Amino acid sequence: MQSSSIDVGVATTPATKPGLRLLLLPLVILAGMGLSVEAGLLGPLGVQVGHLWATLSIFGVGSAILFLLLLFSGPKKGPAFSDLPRWQLLGGFLGPMYVVVLTLATPHIGIAMTMIAILSGQVGKSVLIDHFGWFGATRKKVNGERWLALLLIVAALVLIARG
């Protein structure tokens, strides 16, 4: 009998060297900046061509780029796609939903409000995922600093909403 639980138990997170962490952090910050630019592009595009067409265009371009990267990166060894747990494919649903919401919200509430709202949701859920070790993540118990960080992000959301 196969379990449908998302708590896979064993952590699959690779060990990270300190130097790599220092390199990845600015890269992730730049990717976050890219999301703000994407929101700025998607909002008006969604108004002009429709929110779903704007989302489809973004994923179409992204899929073409990923296809080229995969084509030139060589084969990757690993389990067959059909051998993976079905819940891991949920990201294929969540990605487009995220972009549709981004496309819908940005023209109405602005880029800053959209991004801080997304950030508060991301950090809130991330703290829970880390705390419980869901999806194979290494468990990191919620401590005072993490609660304070989440509280400050929510405070930023309130301040931006009022401003």
C-alpha positions in Angstrom: 0.0 0.0 0.0 1.5 3.3 -1.1 1.2 6.3 1.3 -0.1 9.6 0.0 1.5 11.6 2.8 3.7 14.5 1.9 6.0 13.9 4.9 8.6 11.7 3.2 10.6 11.5 6.5 14.2 11.3 5.3 15.8 14.6 4.4 17.0 14.8 0.8 18.7 18.2 1.1 22.3 18.1 0.1 25.0 19.4 2.4 26.0 23.0 1.4 29.5 24.3 1.6 29.8 27.8 3.2 31.4 29.3 0.1 28.5 28.1 -2.0 26.0 29.6 0.4 27.7 33.0 0.0 27.4 32.6 -3.8 23.8 31.4 -3.8 22.4 34.1 -1.5 23.0 37.1 -3.9 21.8 34.9 -6.8 18.6 34.2 -5.0 18.2 37.9 -4.2 18.6 38.7 -7.9 16.0 36.1 -8.8 13.7 37.8 -6.3 14.3 41.1 -8.1 13.5 39.3 -11.3 10.1 38.4 -9.9 9.3 42.1 -9.3 10.3 42.8 -12.9 8.1 39.9 -14.0 5.2 41.3 -12.0 5.7 44.7 -13.6 5.6 43.1 -17.1 2.8 40.7 -16.4 0.3 43.2 -15.0 0.0 45.4 -18.1 0.3 42.4 -20.4 -2.6 40.7 -18.5 -4.7 43.8 -18.9 -3.9 44.0 -22.7 -4.3 40.4 -23.7 -6.0 38.7 -20.8 -4.6 37.2 -17.6 -4.5 33.6 -18.8 -3.0 34.5 -22.2 -0.3 36.5 -20.4 0.4 33.5 -18.1 0.5 31.2 -21.1 3.0 33.5 -22.9 5.3 33.6 -19.9 5.3 29.8 -19.5 5.6 29.3 -23.3 8.8 31.4 -23.4 10.1 29.8 -20.2 9.4 26.3 -21.5 11.2 27.1 -24.8 14.3 28.4 -22.8 14.2 25.4 -20.5 14.0 23.0 -23.5 17.1 24.6 -25.0 19.0 24.4 -21.7 18.0 20.7 -21.3 19.0 20.0 -24.9 22.5 21.4 -24.5 23.1 20.3 -20.9 23.4 16.6 -21.7 21.6 13.6 -20.2 20.9 13.5 -16.5 20.8 10.2 -14.7 18.0 9.6 -12.2 14.7 7.8 -11.6 12.2 7.6 -14.4 9.6 10.4 -14.4 6.9 7.7 -13.8 8.7 6.5 -10.7 8.4 9.8 -8.9 5.7 10.3 -6.2 2.8 12.1 -7.8 2.7 14.8 -5.1 6.1 16.1 -6.4 4.4 17.2 -9.6 2.2 19.6 -7.7 4.6 22.3 -8.5 3.5 22.1 -12.1 0.1 23.3 -10.9 1.3 25.8 -8.3 3.6 27.7 -10.7 0.9 28.8 -13.2 -1.5 29.6 -10.3 1.1 31.8 -8.8 1.7 33.6 -12.1 -2.1 34.0 -12.7 -2.5 35.6 -9.3 0.5 37.8 -9.9 -1.0 38.9 -13.2 -4.4 39.6 -11.7 -3.2 41.4 -8.5 -0.4 43.6 -9.7 -2.4 46.2 -11.7 -4.8 46.6 -8.8 -2.6 46.6 -5.7 0.8 47.5 -7.2 4.1 45.7 -7.5 5.4 46.5 -3.9 2.2 45.3 -2.3 2.0 42.2 -4.5 5.6 41.3 -3.7 5.4 41.8 0.0 2.2 39.8 0.2 3.8 37.0 -1.8 6.9 37.2 0.5 4.7 37.0 3.6 3.0 33.9 2.3 6.3 32.3 1.2 8.1 32.9 4.5 5.1 31.8 6.5 4.7 28.5 4.7 8.5 28.1 4.5 8.8 28.3 8.3 6.2 25.6 8.6 7.8 23.4 5.9 11.2 23.7 7.7 9.7 23.2 11.1 7.9 19.9 10.2 10.4 18.7 7.6 7.7 18.4 4.9 8.7 17.4 1.3 12.0 16.0 2.5 13.3 19.3 3.8 15.8 19.2 6.7 13.9 20.0 9.9 14.7 23.5 11.4 12.6 24.1 14.5 10.8 27.5 14.6 12.6 29.7 17.1 12.1 33.2 18.3 14.2 34.7 15.5 12.1 33.0 12.8 8.9 34.2 14.5 10.2 37.7 14.7 11.3 37.7 11.0 7.8 36.6 10.0 6.2 39.2 12.2 8.4 41.9 10.7 7.4 40.8 7.2 3.7 41.0 8.1 4.4 44.4 9.7 6.0 45.5 6.3 2.9 44.2 4.6 0.6 46.3 6.8 2.8 49.4 6.4 2.9 49.1 2.6 -0.8 48.6 2.5 -1.4 51.7 4.6 1.1 53.8 2.6 
